[in-house]
Each structure stands twice: as structure tokens, then as C-alpha cells.
Amino acid sequence: MGDQMQFIVEKLNQEPFKKNYNLITFDSLESVQLLQLLSDVLGEIDPKHAVDIREELPEQTAKRMLSLLGILKYKPPGSVTDLSAFRQGLVTGSKPVIHPLLHWLLQRTNELKIRAYLARFLVKLEVPAEFLQDDTLADTNKQYEELMEAFKNLHKECEQLKTSGLSTAEIRRDISAMEEEKDQLVKRVERLKKRVETVQNHQRMLEIARQLRLERQREESVAQQKQEQKNQLFHAEQRLQRAQLQLKEMHHAVADSNPESLMKKLEEEINFNSYLVTEKIPKELESKKNSVYFLQKVIAEPALGQSDLNELELKINEVNAQMNQLVEKRMMKYEPIDSTFSMYRQQASIISRKKKAKAEELQAARKEMARAEKLMLQKNSQAQELEDSDILKGDEVRR
């Protein structure tokens, strides 16, 4: 505690506070003076809080300070249950509350200034959902969010430039060095011009050199266009191969089938899709919903201790015992009838599981077929490239 007070006194005696305290005078401050001192420190971090606490009610002072401390993400020392005590101590100007708070603020004043500055622009305004139904408000809110993101990026770039190590003196030195290089280049060009002027037909030669440079630039541009057109041609050939392959498959399907087989195939596909839509996917969706419901229910429950777990285990065991007793009674009472029903239920369950497994196998087979078709297209394009390239024949290889 002594080191903490010593640190606070040293910081308050420096710029910009200049309080001229010592340990005795600081410790003898009254609650109102402590609150005013805290308000001055908060005002240094955020100028909006540089106010005289005598001009506002104690509740307003506490609310103002708590709002800024929440933005600065201050966590009071102690457990969560001490938050009410912290608020009460802040209202009354208690030393055990104010001293650790001043120590925390004075340790990181520059960092907190940046955080308070950013909070003015990055604390998002929550607009109720019913207001966002209006197109004008929705567009304005979207523009507001885009401007907030742009501000984040610009501030990040600004901080990076500040910490990049480039100072004004270094930039001026670089500019002066570049100006010297420019002067040297100008002098060199002047010397070369004087040397060229002594050559006969130098104007004609300069014109030819200029035309040569232009032609080389044009040649580079044409080569780049040629490469782009080659790429476009290659992609067009790939699309053509895919279209030809699809056309061939369609011709093959039409040649090897009749209307009855096509109708049967369509019926099978419709039945499979109907099974997915009406049985498989709704069951999976319901299972996922139940899992999410139980997980949300578990999250909403308070944290359980060991005694609560033991109690739940006892209840589970009791319920399981009751269920077993009821099942035994039911089996003793309805055993002849249930034996037949249970057989049918078992058969229906087996058929349902087989149907589900076959549907999954069919989906996996379709994915594998799509992957094989993609691979085949790649191989066809590679074969087409090999056909277009020059390949040595037998006589050429022997020579």
C-alpha cells in the first residue's frame, strides 16, 4: 500500500497535474477532495469529464465515473460480489476504493486516452429491430456501420505509421538525398546531350531510338495480350470439352433407354429425394434442434457443485428404477400381444436403418461420381494439351 501511495503522489506531482503532494497531505485528503482528484484524472483521460463535482449531484458523479470506467474496462480488485461495495465506496469517496483506482489510471494514462478517444466513435448505437424495417433507417444504419469500420482501418494505419519509425527529419534527409541524385542525373543528361550533338544526324538517331523504345513497349503489350488470349482459349476449350462430355452422356442415356426406363429412373430419383425431404432431413433437423435446446438449457442453468451432481445422480437412479419396474409390469401384463408387435417393430426398425444406410451410400456414391467426372475432365484437358504439343515419333526418336 505504501508503494502504491508513493507512485500516486509522484505521478500527481508531475505534468499535467502539478499537485505538490506528499504522503501525509495526500493521505489526509477528505472524501470530496479525493473524488475531485479522481475526476481531474478522468478529465485528463477524457476532457468531457473535467468537471467540478460540486456542480453536480453525487448520483450523477458516480454514474458519470462508472460509465467511463466501464469504457476503460476497469475491474475492481476482489470478487464479483464486491461490485456493490465498490459503487458505494465510489459515491462516498472511500480511500480503499479511490486509491487502487487512481493507481490503475495513472499507470496507463496514455493507453486509456486512446481507448477513451476510440470509444467516442466505436461504441455502437443499438437500433431496435422494428425501426430497421424502415428502408431509410436501415440504409443509414448500414452506412454508419461502414463508416465505423473505415474509421477502425484508418486509425490502425495511423498508429502503424506513428510506430513505423519514420520521423520528419528522416523524411527531409531522404528528400534532400533524392534532390541531389536528381541534380546529378540532370548534369549527366546535359553531358550526354553535348556529346550527342557532335554526332552527325543526331536528331534522326534520337528519333529512331525513340521509335525503337515505343516499338519495344508495343511488343511487350502485344505479348501480354497474346498470353491472355491463350489463357482465354484454354478455358474456352475446357468448357467445350465439358459441354461435349455432357452431350455425349445425354446421347448415351437417350440411346440406351426408352420412355419406360426414363420414367422409372425419374421415379426412383423422385422417391429418393422425397425420402430425403420427408424423412431423413426432418429427423436430422429435429435431432439438431433437440441438441441445441438441451445445450441452451444446460447453459442457462447455474453452475453445479459436487453436491448438486450427487443429488441429480440419485434422482436419475430412482427414475431408472421406476422405469424398470413399470416395464416389467407391462411385459407381464401384455406379453402375448406385445411379442407380435415387438417383432413387427423390430423389423420396421431394421428396414428403416437399412433404408437410411442405403440413402447415405447413394449420397456418397454421387459425390464420388462427381469427383471422378471432375478428374476425368482434368485428364482430358491434359491429354488435349499433349496432342497439341510436338511429340517425337519412332523414326525421330531413333535418329
N, C-alpha and C positions, 0 to 999 in steps of 0.2 A: 504493500500500500504506500509506503514511503517513497519507493522508486516511482510509482505511478504519479503521486502528487508532485515529485520533483520534475518529472517530464512535463506535466501540465503547466507548472509555473514557468519553466524555461520556454516553452512554446508561446505562452501568453505574453511573456516579456519581449518577444521578438516581433518583427513585422508580420502582419499589419496591425496587431492588437496593441502592443506597447503598454501593457497594464502596470508594469513596475511592481509586481507582487513578490513576496517571499512566502515561505511555507507557513509562517504564522498568520500573516494577513490573508492569505488565500483560505486557510482553514477556518478563519474567523468570519468568513462571509456568511451573511444571512441567506435564507431560502430565496427571497425575492432577488437579491443580488446574484445568487447562483443561477437562477432562471434567466435573468437578463444577460449574464455572461454566456450561458448556453445559447440564447437567442442571437447574440452577437456572432458566435462561432458559426451557427447555422446561416446567418446572414452573409458571412464571408463565403460560404459554400454556395448559397443561392441568394442573390440580392433581394429577392421578394420577401425573405424572412428577416431582413434587417429592420426590425420594428421595436418600438418601446412597449414593453409588456404592460406598463401602467395604463396604456391607452386601450387595452382590450381585456375582456373577461378571462378569468382563469381557465374556464372550459374552452374558450376559443384558442387560448395559448397552447393548451395541451393538445387540442385537435390539430392545430397547425403543425406543431412539432412532430406529433405522431405520424401525420401524413408524409412529411419529408423523410422521417426516419424509415418509414415503410418503403419509400422510393429508393433510399440509400441502402436498404436491406440490412438494417442493424438488427442483430439478435441479442436480446438482453442476456446477461450471464445467469445461469440457473436453468431449471426445468421449465416446461411449458406452463405449469401451474402457477408460476411466479409472474405471469403477464399482468394479472390484475394488480399485483403489488407494484409492479413497475409503473403502470399507468398512474396509480395513486401517488407513488413517490415522485413522478414527474410533475403532477399537479401541485404537490406540496413543496417541491424543491428539496427533496431528501438528498443528503450527501452520498449515501451508499448507491443511489441511482444516478446522480448527476456526475460524480467523479469518474466512474468507469465509462460513461457515455462521452465525456469530454476527452478522456484518454484515447478512446477509439476514433473520435472525429479528428483530433489533432495529429494522430499517427498517419492518416491517409487523406489529408485535406485536398491535395491536387487531384487524386483519383476520384474523390467524391464530387469535386467541382465538375469534372467531365460527366459523371453519372447524372448529376442534377441537371446539367445542361441538356443532355440527351433525353432526359425524362420529359422535358418540355415539349419535345416533338415526337417521341416514340411511345408515350402512354396512349394506347389506343382507346378511342371513344367507342363504347359499346352501343350500337344502334339496335333497338328492338326489331325482331324479325318481322312484325306486322308493318313497321314503317318501310322496310326494304321492299315491300310489294310495289311501292311506287317506283316507276322507272327512273324518274329524275333523281330521287334519293339514292336508288341503287347505283346509278352511274356516278353520282357524286361520291358515294362511299367507296366505290371501286377506284376512282381517281385519287381519293385520299389515301388508300392503301398503297397504290402505285407510287405516289409521291413519298410516302414513308419509306418504302423500300429504296427509292432513289436517294433519299437523304442518308440512309444507312450506308449505301455503297460510297457516296461522296465523302462522308465522314471517315470511313475506313481508308479511302485513298489519301485523304488529307493527313491522317495520322501516320500512314506509311511514308508519305513524303517528309513529314516532320522528323521521323526517326531514320530516314534513309542516309543521313549523314551529309547531305548536300547543303552547304551554307552559302550565304550571299558572296562571301569572299572567294570561295572556291569557284562559284559560277563566274564571277568577274575575272578571275585568273584564266579560266577556260576561254572566256570571250576574248581577252587580250591575246592569248596564245593563238586563237583562230584568226584574229585580225593580223597578227604577224605572219602567219602562214599565207594568208590571203595576199598580203603585200609582196611576199617572196614570189608567189605564183604570178602575180601581175608583172613583176620585174622580169621573171623568166619568160613570160609570154612576149614581153616587149623585145627582149633579146632575140627570141626566135623569129619574131616578125622582121627585125632588122637583117637577120641572116637570110631569111627567105626573100627579102626584097632585092637582094643582089643576084638572085637566080633569074634566068630568062623565063618569060611566060609564067611567072609565079601565080598570077591571078587565075590563069587557066588551070594550073596544077591544083590550086586550092579548091577551085570549083569541082574538079574531078574527084578530089579527096572527099569533099562534102557529099557528092553524089554516091561515092563508094560507101560512105557511112550510112546514108539513107537506104541504099540497097541491102546492106547487111541487116539493118533493122527490119526492113520489109521481109527479108529472107527468114529471120527468126520468127516473125509474126506468122508467115505462111507455114513454117514448120510446125508451130504450135497449133494452128488451125487444122493442119493435116492430121496431127496426132488426135485432136479432139474428134475429127470426123471418123478416124479409125475406131476410136472408142465407141462412138455412136453406132457405127456399122456393126461392131462386135455385139453390142447389146441388142440391136435390131435382129441380127441373126439368131441370137439366143431366144428372143421372143418368137421368131418364126419357127424355130425348132420345137419350142413348147407347143405352139399352135398346131404344127403338123403332127406332133405326137398325140395331142388330144383329138385331132381329126381322125387319125388312124385308129385310135382306140374306139371312137364313136362308130367308124365304119365297121370295125371288127365286131363291136357289140351288136350293130344292126344286122350284119351278115350272119352271125351265128345265133340269131334269136328270131322269134316270131312274136306276134302280139300277145299270145298267151304267156310266154316266158317273161316278156317285158312286164306285163301286168302282175305276174307272180313276184317278180323281183321288186317292183314298186310296192306291192302289198307287204312283202317281208320288211322292206325298209320303213314303210309307214308303221307297221306293227312294232318294229324295234324302237323307232322314235317315240311312238305312243307309250311304250313301256318306260322309256327314259323319262318322259314328261309326266306321266300319271303315277308311276310307282317309285322308280329309283331316285330321281332327283327330289321329289317331295319328301321322301323318307330321310334322305341325307340332309335336306334343308331343315326338317323338323328336328333331327338329331343335333344339328349345329345350333339351332335356336335353343333347345333344351340345355345344351352345354353352356351357351352364353348366359342363359337365365340363371343356372346354378352358379356359374362363376361370378356373376354380378351379385347374386345373393350372398356368396361367400365373402366378396369384397365389402359388401355393406355391413356385414357382421363385425362386431368389435373383436379385438384381439383376444384369443382364448388362452387361458393358462393351463397348467397341468391338471388342476382340479376339475376345470370345465371339461377337458378331454376325457378324464376318467368318468365323469358323470355321463357324458354322451355315450361312451362305450358301454356303460351299464344299461342305459336305455336301449341301445341297439341290441344288446344281448337279450333283454327282456322281450322286445318286439319280435326278434327272430324266434324265440322260444314259443311265443304265442302263435306266430305264423305256422310253425311246425305242428303244433297241436291242432290248429284248425285244418291244416292239410290232411293230417292223419284221420281226423273225424270225417272229413269229406270223402276221403278214399274208402273208409269203412262203410259209409252210407251209400255212395254211388259207384262202387267199384265195378259191378257188372256192366252198367251203361257206359261209364267213362272209359272202360277198356277199349270199346269200339271207337268212341270219339277220339281217344288219345292216339289210336293207330292212324286215323284219318288226319288228325292234326299233325302227327309226326311226318306222314307222307307229304302233306301240303308244305310243311316247313322245309323238308328236303328238296322238294321241287322248286320252292321259292329261292332257296340258296343256290341250287344249280342254275336257275334262270339268271340270278344276279351275277354268278361267276361267268356264265357264258356271255352276258352283256359286257362285262369288263374285258373278257378276252377279245370280243369283237371290237371294242374301242381300241384296245392295244394293237390289234391287227391292222386296223385302219390307220393308226398313227405310223406303224411300221411300213405300211404300203406307201403312205405319203412321203416318208423319209427315203424309201427306195426309189420312188419316182424322181425325187429331187436329185438323188445321187446319180440316177441314170441320165438326167438332163446334163449334169456336170460332165459326166463321162462322154456324152455325145458331143458337147461343145469342145472338149479336149481332142476327141477324135477328128472333129472338123478342122481344128487348128493344125493337127498333124497332116491332114490331107492337103491343106493349102500350102504347107511348107515344102521345101525341096528335100526329097528323100533319095538317097543313093540307091540305084538299082544293082542287080547282081554283077553285071559287067563293070560298072563303075567302081564297085567295091573291090573287085579283083584287080583292076588297074591301079 
